[in-house]
């Protein structure tokens, strides 16, 4: 009797891997929206942090310019007082905003791509507001001083705010004052560019900026003094020093345009002379 050989039937492979594969795809599909939401949240938080950082920087530029203008007025524009004043302000606010406190410096930083145009415009607005508030506050304090009649009775000079010297816009020496602003602000721009790019610590940055404004004022004040005028080397502080004559274009051309040109020259000159490896 013939016996049938037992035949072994091969079991078909289980469909578990297919199920595992589909489960993996499902998990991937489910994780995609989660990842997208996480990326969106991360972008939102970064944007919020950037916005907070900008507002802090604007606050530092506003307060720093206000204090710098007040120091210049209180110190009668003497370079040695401005030296220590700016050095101290850089130590206080340098890590927050870069301690520009000067529209000419801000424009120079923007031209050399250290900051963006939106931040540059915001910085300039904060600086102008700070310098304007300094004039308003100092004028208000001056209003509390003894009246002119009392000072004359005691043979004292009536108190007044320190301001830039007036000069005739029609004299030939106006170009000397323009050159003084360009030269002085170029020196300051070079110093600030060096402080922000090469200084290894805050103290070095503060001293670099302080001595930069000292040299800039010594040169600018000397050159402008020959023409019977003042060197301001800061378009915003020029508001506090009442340097602008709104009935004439020349003061604006000298203290705003001339200073801005000098600031740009200083930053560009620094980038040309300084090796990129630093």
Secondary structure, 3 states (H helix, E strand, C coil): CCCCCCCCCCCCCCCHHHHHHHHHHHHHHHHHHHHHHHHHHHHHHHHHHHHHHHHHHHHHHHHHHHHHHHHHHHCCCCHHHHHHHHHHHHHHHHHHHCCCCCHHHHHHHHHCCCCCHHHHHHHHHHHHHHHHHHHHHHHHHHHCCCCHHHHHHCCCCCCCCCCCCCCCCCCCCHHHHHHHHHHHHHHHHHHHHHHHHCCCCHHHHHHHHHHHHHHHHHHHHHHHHHCCCCCCCCCCHHHHCCCCCCCCCHHHHHHHHHHHHHHHHHHHHHHHHCCCCC
